[in-house]
Amino acid sequence: MKNKLIEIFVCMLLIGTILPASATIKIEKKDITTKNDGTLSGYVNDTSMNPIEGALVRVYFHGTYEEDYTDASGYYHVTNIPICYCLKNCTASKPGYKSEWVLLGIVEDTTYDFVLTCGNILYVGGSGPGNYSKIQDAIDNATDGDTVYVFNGNYPENLNINVSIYLKGERRYSTIIDGNESKDVVHMSNDYITINSFLILGGMKVMANSTIISENIIVTQLRKCIYMADGFGNSIVNNTLISDSNGMTIEESYYTYISGNKVESGGPGYHGILIFDSHWSTIRRNIIDDCIFGIPILNGTNNIITENKINANVSGIYLWGEPDSKDCSSNIIFRNDIRSHNYSIFLYSASKNDIIENNFISRSPAQFRISSHPSVPPPIDPQNKWSRNYWNRPRILPKIIFGQIKIGSKWVPIINIDWHPAQKRYIIEV
């Protein structure tokens, strides 16, 4: 009751004095470069000059990249490439083909046609002549661009994948990799690996770039389902993760794409999707259920978290930065549905984040703390932008978000304000 009275008083005092009713926040993914006028287009064909649909063409530059997928005619068109003196690494790849790369100087309307060589197919299980009985034996005999196809069955193995292959299971409910949880069941240590349609009993470790983990069921008790570190341009798509430890941890990685996954169950210390010292990630349309922390972002910048559904015991989304050391800023939290027994979202030393059009359903929808400040701060903290969020119920007045700032050894009250809270809950489809 006390907080509600304070909210009404502050709203009456401040409403209309800082932001006009028409104020909006522009949501955009920031670009590393500002003048990206170059393009690369062309065709991707096989050695018989047949078009390859769905090939991925990436152009790497300045620590980032732009990409496009080929259409039915094999055509691609990559835009927003900076024109400068450096050569760009341009790569075409598709599971089942050997990747091709070339260094190009990009200008306006640059063209280049890729020719991909189809890899061999190695079979594991089943009854065919020459089929392997162990997945690792097939991997050891594969070369870049090959496909290792695994028939239904139980394979008690721990896999080390150090070659760029497409590892494909027949069906994810009945193609089982059953490893010892004392170490990682699947270790991916080479670029351009795809693993698809397996039931994996144990954790995965990924120390590579441009990998794809898709359509798997990963079950573990003692380990993270997926641990990914030092990666660039990896994708984790449409997996089911069941763990009593952690769903996935992304550490010191860039441009990770995480979409369509379901993270279930939880135990002490459990995180759904943990982003640690990682940047420019997209976390979209995931379902995270029954965990302590849904999506914690620790020292992460320029990440986009959107259209996720989170049910958490402590905090749905948690942004944390190390004071005077590492930053947690410039993240976009947009259109998520978050339910929590405590905080829907909690910010600690996190600044310049946009928190827009989310559903916050919890006992205490939001709280923030700023660990230090060089001088006495204003009563309203301007560092984060809150706009058009739904706060438990329809609201007419602006929503006051209570926080604290540490000055010296003392914590001093401070507030954020969502000036235009939503009148009804957003419908967020996942």
C-alpha positions as CSV (number, residue, x, y, z in Angstrom):
1,M,0.0,0.0,0.0
2,K,2.9,2.3,0.8
3,N,4.5,1.8,-2.6
4,K,1.2,2.5,-4.3
5,L,0.8,5.8,-2.5
6,I,4.4,6.7,-3.5
7,E,3.7,5.8,-7.1
8,I,0.6,8.0,-7.2
9,F,2.4,10.9,-5.6
10,V,5.4,10.7,-7.9
11,C,3.2,10.4,-11.0
12,M,1.2,13.5,-10.0
13,L,4.5,15.4,-9.4
14,L,6.3,14.4,-12.6
15,I,3.8,13.3,-15.2
16,G,4.2,15.2,-18.4
17,T,7.4,17.1,-17.3
18,I,10.0,14.9,-18.9
19,L,8.5,12.9,-21.8
20,P,5.7,14.0,-24.2
21,A,2.9,11.6,-24.8
22,S,4.1,11.0,-28.3
23,A,7.6,9.9,-27.3
24,T,8.6,6.6,-28.8
25,I,11.7,4.4,-28.6
26,K,13.1,3.2,-31.9
27,I,14.0,-0.5,-31.7
28,E,16.9,-1.5,-33.9
29,K,19.8,-3.8,-34.0
30,K,23.0,-1.7,-33.8
31,D,25.5,-1.9,-36.5
32,I,29.3,-2.0,-35.9
33,T,29.8,0.0,-39.1
34,T,27.7,3.0,-40.3
35,K,28.3,3.1,-44.0
36,N,27.4,-0.3,-45.5
37,D,26.8,0.3,-49.2
38,G,28.5,-2.8,-50.6
39,T,26.6,-5.9,-51.9
40,L,27.5,-9.4,-53.0
41,S,25.2,-11.5,-55.1
42,G,25.4,-14.5,-57.3
43,Y,24.5,-18.2,-57.5
44,V,25.4,-21.3,-55.6
45,N,25.4,-24.5,-57.8
46,D,26.7,-28.0,-57.5
47,T,29.4,-29.4,-59.7
48,S,26.8,-30.3,-62.3
49,M,25.7,-26.7,-62.3
50,N,22.3,-27.6,-60.6
51,P,21.1,-24.8,-58.3
52,I,21.5,-25.5,-54.5
53,E,18.6,-24.1,-52.5
54,G,19.1,-23.2,-48.9
55,A,22.8,-22.7,-49.0
56,L,24.1,-20.1,-46.6
57,V,26.4,-17.3,-47.9
58,R,28.2,-15.2,-45.3
59,V,30.5,-12.3,-45.7
60,Y,32.8,-11.7,-42.7
61,F,34.2,-8.2,-41.9
62,H,35.3,-6.2,-39.0
63,G,34.4,-8.8,-36.4
64,T,30.9,-9.3,-37.7
65,Y,29.1,-10.6,-40.8
66,E,26.1,-10.3,-43.1
67,E,24.4,-13.4,-44.7
68,D,21.7,-14.6,-47.0
69,Y,20.2,-18.0,-48.0
70,T,19.9,-19.1,-51.6
71,D,16.4,-19.4,-53.2
72,A,15.2,-22.2,-55.5
73,S,17.3,-20.9,-58.3
74,G,20.4,-20.8,-56.1
75,Y,20.5,-17.0,-56.1
76,Y,21.7,-15.0,-53.0
77,H,22.1,-11.3,-52.3
78,V,24.0,-10.1,-49.3
79,T,23.7,-6.4,-48.4
80,N,25.0,-3.9,-45.8
81,I,28.7,-4.7,-46.5
82,P,31.1,-1.8,-45.8
83,I,33.1,-0.6,-48.7
84,C,36.7,-0.3,-47.6
85,Y,40.2,-1.4,-48.5
86,C,40.1,-4.7,-46.7
87,L,39.3,-8.1,-48.3
88,K,36.3,-9.9,-47.0
89,N,36.0,-13.6,-46.3
90,C,33.0,-14.8,-48.3
91,T,31.8,-18.4,-47.5
92,A,29.1,-20.6,-48.9
93,S,28.0,-23.7,-47.0
94,K,25.3,-26.2,-46.7
95,P,25.1,-29.5,-44.7
96,G,26.1,-32.4,-47.0
97,Y,28.4,-30.2,-49.1
98,K,32.0,-29.1,-48.8
99,S,32.2,-25.4,-47.9
100,E,33.8,-23.0,-50.3
101,W,35.4,-19.6,-49.3
102,V,37.1,-16.8,-51.2
103,L,38.6,-13.4,-50.3
104,L,36.9,-10.6,-52.2
105,G,37.1,-6.8,-52.3
106,I,33.5,-5.7,-52.0
107,V,32.1,-2.7,-53.8
108,E,28.6,-1.9,-55.0
109,D,27.0,-4.8,-57.0
110,T,29.9,-7.3,-56.5
111,T,29.0,-10.7,-58.0
112,Y,30.5,-14.1,-57.4
113,D,29.2,-17.6,-58.1
114,F,30.0,-20.5,-55.7
115,V,30.3,-24.2,-56.7
116,L,29.9,-26.7,-53.9
117,T,31.1,-30.3,-54.1
118,C,28.7,-32.8,-52.6
119,G,30.2,-34.8,-49.8
120,N,30.1,-38.5,-49.2
121,I,27.4,-40.2,-47.0
122,L,28.6,-42.6,-44.3
123,Y,26.0,-44.8,-42.6
124,V,25.9,-45.9,-39.0
125,G,23.7,-48.8,-37.8
126,G,21.0,-50.3,-40.0
127,S,21.6,-53.4,-42.1
128,G,23.4,-52.0,-45.2
129,P,26.7,-53.5,-46.3
130,G,29.7,-51.5,-45.1
131,N,27.7,-49.6,-42.5
132,Y,29.6,-48.6,-39.4
133,S,28.5,-49.9,-36.0
134,K,29.9,-46.8,-34.1
135,I,29.3,-43.2,-34.8
136,Q,32.8,-42.2,-33.8
137,D,34.3,-44.6,-36.3
138,A,32.3,-43.0,-39.1
139,I,33.4,-39.5,-37.9
140,D,37.0,-40.6,-37.9
141,N,36.7,-41.7,-41.5
142,A,34.8,-38.6,-42.7
143,T,36.2,-35.5,-44.4
144,D,34.9,-32.0,-44.6
145,G,31.5,-31.8,-46.2
146,D,30.5,-35.4,-45.6
147,T,27.3,-36.5,-44.1
148,V,27.2,-39.1,-41.3
149,Y,23.7,-40.6,-41.2
150,V,22.8,-42.6,-38.1
151,F,19.9,-45.1,-38.1
152,N,17.7,-45.6,-35.1
153,G,19.4,-47.3,-32.2
154,N,21.2,-46.9,-28.9
155,Y,24.8,-45.8,-29.3
156,P,26.7,-45.8,-25.9
157,E,29.5,-43.4,-27.0
158,N,31.2,-40.1,-26.3
159,L,31.7,-38.3,-29.5
160,N,34.6,-36.0,-30.5
161,I,33.7,-34.2,-33.8
162,N,36.7,-32.5,-35.2
163,V,35.7,-32.4,-38.9
164,S,33.1,-30.2,-40.7
165,I,30.3,-32.8,-41.2
166,Y,26.5,-33.0,-41.1
167,L,25.7,-35.5,-38.4
168,K,22.1,-36.6,-38.9
169,G,19.9,-38.9,-36.8
170,E,17.0,-40.9,-38.3
171,R,14.5,-39.8,-35.6
172,R,15.3,-37.8,-32.6
173,Y,13.2,-39.9,-30.2
174,S,14.9,-43.2,-31.2
175,T,18.4,-42.3,-32.3
176,I,20.1,-42.2,-28.9
177,I,23.6,-41.1,-28.0
178,D,24.1,-42.4,-24.5
179,G,27.3,-41.1,-23.0
180,N,28.9,-41.1,-19.5
181,E,28.0,-37.8,-17.7
182,S,31.5,-37.8,-16.2
183,K,32.5,-35.9,-19.4
184,D,30.8,-34.3,-22.4
185,V,28.9,-36.7,-24.5
186,V,29.3,-34.6,-27.7
187,H,32.4,-32.4,-28.1
188,M,32.4,-30.2,-31.3
189,S,35.8,-28.6,-32.0
190,N,35.7,-27.7,-35.7
191,D,33.8,-25.1,-37.7
192,Y,30.7,-25.8,-39.9
193,I,29.4,-28.8,-37.9
194,T,25.7,-29.5,-38.0
195,I,24.1,-32.1,-35.6
196,N,20.4,-32.8,-36.1
197,S,17.7,-35.2,-34.8
198,F,19.3,-37.1,-31.9
199,L,18.3,-37.9,-28.3
200,I,21.5,-37.1,-26.4
201,L,21.8,-38.3,-22.8
202,G,24.5,-36.0,-21.5
203,G,25.9,-32.6,-22.2
204,M,27.4,-31.0,-25.3
205,K,30.5,-28.8,-25.5
206,V,31.0,-26.5,-28.5
207,M,34.3,-24.8,-29.1
208,A,33.8,-23.8,-32.8
209,N,32.3,-21.3,-35.2
210,S,29.3,-21.5,-37.5
211,T,27.9,-24.7,-36.0
212,I,24.2,-25.7,-36.0
213,I,22.5,-27.7,-33.2
214,S,18.9,-28.3,-34.3
215,E,15.9,-30.6,-33.6
216,N,17.6,-32.6,-30.8
217,I,16.5,-33.7,-27.3
218,I,19.3,-33.2,-24.8
219,V,18.8,-34.7,-21.3
220,T,21.3,-34.3,-18.4
221,Q,21.4,-34.2,-14.7
222,L,24.9,-33.1,-13.6
223,R,26.0,-31.0,-16.5
224,K,24.8,-28.2,-18.8
225,C,22.8,-29.4,-21.7
226,I,24.9,-27.1,-24.0
227,Y,28.1,-25.3,-23.2
228,M,29.4,-23.0,-25.9
229,A,32.5,-20.8,-25.7
230,D,34.7,-18.7,-27.9
231,G,32.2,-19.1,-30.7
232,F,31.1,-16.9,-33.6
233,G,28.0,-17.2,-35.6
234,N,26.6,-20.4,-34.0
235,S,22.9,-21.4,-34.1
236,I,20.9,-23.4,-31.5
237,V,17.4,-24.0,-33.0
238,N,14.3,-26.1,-32.1
239,N,15.9,-28.3,-29.4
240,T,14.4,-29.6,-26.2
241,L,16.7,-29.3,-23.2
242,I,15.9,-31.1,-20.0
243,S,18.3,-30.6,-17.1
244,D,18.6,-30.4,-13.3
245,S,21.6,-28.2,-13.7
246,N,21.6,-25.6,-16.5
247,G,20.0,-25.5,-19.9
248,M,22.6,-23.7,-21.9
249,T,25.6,-21.4,-21.3
250,I,27.0,-19.2,-24.0
251,E,30.4,-17.7,-22.9
252,E,32.6,-15.2,-24.7
253,S,30.8,-15.7,-28.0
254,Y,29.5,-13.4,-30.7
255,Y,26.4,-13.4,-32.9
256,T,24.8,-16.6,-31.5
257,Y,21.3,-17.3,-32.7
258,I,19.1,-19.1,-30.2
259,S,15.5,-19.8,-31.3
260,G,12.6,-22.1,-30.9
261,N,14.1,-24.1,-28.0
262,K,12.3,-25.5,-25.0
263,V,14.1,-25.6,-21.7
264,E,12.4,-27.8,-19.0
265,S,12.7,-28.6,-15.3
266,G,15.3,-27.2,-12.9
267,G,17.3,-27.7,-9.8
268,P,19.4,-25.5,-7.5
269,G,21.4,-23.0,-9.3
270,Y,19.5,-23.6,-12.5
271,H,19.6,-21.2,-15.5
272,G,17.6,-21.5,-18.6
273,I,19.7,-19.6,-21.1
274,L,22.8,-18.0,-19.6
275,I,24.6,-15.4,-21.7
276,F,28.1,-14.6,-20.2
277,D,30.5,-12.2,-21.6
278,S,28.8,-12.6,-25.0
279,H,27.5,-10.0,-27.4
280,W,25.2,-9.4,-30.4
281,S,23.2,-12.6,-29.7
282,T,19.6,-13.1,-30.7
283,I,17.4,-15.0,-28.2
284,R,14.0,-15.4,-29.8
285,R,10.8,-17.5,-29.4
286,N,12.1,-19.9,-26.7
287,I,10.1,-21.4,-23.9
288,I,11.8,-21.6,-20.5
289,D,9.8,-23.4,-17.8
290,D,10.3,-24.0,-14.1
291,C,13.8,-22.6,-13.6
292,I,15.4,-20.3,-11.0
293,F,16.7,-17.7,-13.5
294,G,15.2,-17.7,-17.0
295,I,17.6,-15.7,-19.2
296,P,20.5,-14.1,-17.2
297,I,22.8,-11.9,-19.2
298,L,26.1,-11.3,-17.4
299,N,28.4,-8.7,-18.9
300,G,26.6,-8.9,-22.2
301,T,26.0,-6.1,-24.7
302,N,23.9,-5.6,-27.8
303,N,21.9,-8.7,-27.3
304,I,18.2,-9.0,-28.5
305,I,15.8,-10.9,-26.3
306,T,12.4,-11.1,-27.9
307,E,9.1,-13.2,-28.0
308,N,10.2,-15.6,-25.3
309,K,7.9,-17.2,-22.7
310,I,9.5,-17.6,-19.3
311,N,8.3,-19.1,-16.1
312,A,10.9,-18.6,-13.3
313,N,11.1,-19.0,-9.6
314,V,13.3,-16.0,-8.9
315,S,13.9,-13.8,-11.9
316,G,12.7,-14.2,-15.5
317,I,15.4,-11.9,-17.1
318,Y,18.4,-10.8,-15.1
319,L,20.9,-8.2,-16.4
320,W,24.1,-8.0,-14.5
321,G,27.2,-5.9,-15.1
322,E,30.5,-5.9,-13.1
323,P,30.8,-2.4,-11.5
324,D,33.7,-0.4,-13.0
325,S,34.8,-3.4,-15.0
326,K,32.5,-5.0,-17.5
327,D,29.3,-3.6,-19.0
328,C,25.8,-5.0,-19.4
329,S,24.3,-2.5,-21.8
330,S,22.6,-1.7,-25.1
331,N,20.5,-4.9,-24.8
332,I,16.9,-4.9,-26.2
333,I,14.2,-6.7,-24.2
334,F,11.2,-6.7,-26.4
335,R,7.8,-8.5,-26.3
336,N,8.5,-11.2,-23.8
337,D,6.0,-12.9,-21.6
338,I,7.5,-13.3,-18.2
339,R,6.0,-14.9,-15.0
340,S,8.0,-15.2,-11.8
341,H,7.4,-15.8,-8.1
342,N,9.7,-12.9,-7.4
343,Y,11.0,-10.6,-10.1
344,S,10.0,-10.6,-13.8
345,I,13.2,-8.6,-14.5
346,F,16.1,-7.6,-12.3
347,L,18.9,-5.2,-13.3
348,Y,22.2,-4.8,-11.5
349,S,24.7,-2.2,-12.7
350,A,23.0,-2.5,-16.2
351,S,22.6,0.6,-18.3
352,K,21.3,1.9,-21.6
353,N,19.0,-1.1,-22.1
354,D,15.6,-0.8,-23.9
355,I,12.8,-2.7,-22.1
356,I,9.8,-2.4,-24.3
357,E,6.3,-4.0,-24.6
358,N,6.8,-7.0,-22.3
359,N,4.3,-8.8,-20.1
360,F,5.5,-8.7,-16.5
361,I,3.4,-11.0,-14.3
362,S,4.9,-11.5,-10.8
363,R,4.8,-10.5,-7.2
364,S,7.4,-7.7,-7.8
365,P,7.6,-7.1,-11.6
366,A,10.9,-5.2,-11.7
367,Q,13.7,-4.0,-9.6
368,F,17.1,-2.5,-10.3
369,R,20.3,-1.6,-8.5
370,I,23.2,0.6,-9.5
371,S,26.3,-0.4,-7.5
372,S,28.1,2.9,-7.6
373,H,27.8,6.5,-8.8
374,P,30.5,9.2,-8.8
375,S,28.2,11.9,-7.3
376,V,24.7,12.3,-5.9
377,P,22.3,11.1,-8.7
378,P,19.0,12.6,-9.8
379,P,15.9,10.9,-8.2
380,I,15.1,9.4,-11.6
381,D,17.7,7.1,-13.2
382,P,17.8,7.9,-16.9
383,Q,20.1,5.0,-17.9
384,N,17.5,2.4,-19.0
385,K,14.4,3.0,-21.1
386,W,11.2,1.4,-20.1
387,S,8.2,1.8,-22.4
388,R,4.7,0.3,-23.0
389,N,5.2,-2.7,-20.7
390,Y,2.2,-4.5,-19.1
391,W,2.6,-4.6,-15.3
392,N,0.3,-7.2,-13.8
393,R,-2.8,-5.2,-14.6
394,P,-4.0,-2.3,-16.8
395,R,-2.6,1.0,-15.7
396,I,-3.7,4.6,-16.4
397,L,-0.8,6.4,-14.6
398,P,2.9,5.9,-15.3
399,K,4.4,2.9,-13.6
400,I,7.1,3.7,-11.0
401,I,9.9,1.2,-10.9
402,F,11.8,1.2,-7.6
403,G,15.5,0.7,-7.3
404,Q,18.6,1.6,-5.3
405,I,21.9,3.2,-6.0
406,K,25.0,2.8,-3.9
407,I,26.8,6.0,-3.0
408,G,29.9,5.2,-0.9
409,S,28.7,2.5,1.5
410,K,25.0,3.5,1.5
411,W,22.2,2.4,-0.8
412,V,19.9,5.3,-1.7
413,P,16.4,5.0,-3.3
414,I,16.0,5.9,-6.9
415,I,13.3,5.2,-9.5
416,N,12.8,4.5,-13.2
417,I,9.5,5.3,-14.9
418,D,7.5,3.6,-17.6
419,W,5.6,6.6,-18.8
420,H,3.1,4.8,-21.0
421,P,2.3,1.3,-19.5
422,A,0.2,-1.0,-21.6
423,Q,-3.5,-1.2,-21.0
424,K,-3.8,-4.9,-21.8
425,R,-1.5,-7.9,-22.0
426,Y,0.3,-8.6,-25.3
427,I,-0.4,-11.7,-27.2
428,I,3.0,-13.3,-27.7
429,E,3.0,-16.5,-29.9
430,V,6.0,-18.8,-29.6
